[in-house]
Amino acid sequence: MPEKNNSDKVRLNFEVTPDLRDELKALQKRTKSVSVAEVFRRALALLDMVTSHVQSGGTLSLKYKDGREEVLRLL
């Protein structure tokens, strides 16, 4: 398999609404990401992990401070 380097990049351009742009910027700040591109990379990694887990029969749940647990049925 050929070795990849940082020059092997592809530029993607797409339009978003101002609300989505603001949401992305807020996520960037909240996650201390260096860029919106990093927000996308992290989001894609999380989506990949969750979909793989669910497709293999697992579940995804949130546990609240008060001990309640909620199974998420997102995907």
Summary of the structure (lengths in Angstrom):
residues: 75
radius of gyration: 16.6
end to end distance: 32.5
largest distance: 50.2
contacts: 114
relative contact order: 0.08
helix: 44%
strand: 11%
